[in-house]
Amino acid sequence: MPLDRDGNLVGAGDPVRQAEQVIANLEVQLEAIGSDLAHVLSTDVYVVSGEPAALSAVWEVVEASGLSVGPHSSTLLGVACLGYTGQLVEITATATVPEGAPRS
């Protein structure tokens, strides 16, 4: 979700900023279980838009993060709405946790 630590929406009206926040949040969640973006096996990227330019802009953020690298499947979807008012981006991810990885 594109929320900050206090649960406030980040990047209202800006899918690129929201994608950056979602990936930052995903990195924190993965670290908490002893994993990272390199161990993500699949993602579904949801963008509130039917415009190819908006979808491409969000995908560029995903690619720049390294999230799409490696043996990985990913689906990019334009959708009508998401769960929070003003939310434009959501990413679901499935990852492995390396054996023996420390957890925080």
HELIX and SHEET records of a PDB file:
HELIX    1   1 PRO A   15  ALA A   32  1                                  18    
HELIX    2   2 LEU A   37  HIS A   39  5                                   3    
HELIX    3   3 PRO A   52  SER A   65  1                                  14    
SHEET    1   A 3 SER A  73  VAL A  79  0                                        
SHEET    2   A 3 VAL A  40  VAL A  48  1                                        
SHEET    3   A 3 VAL A  89  ALA A  95 -1                                        
END                                                                             
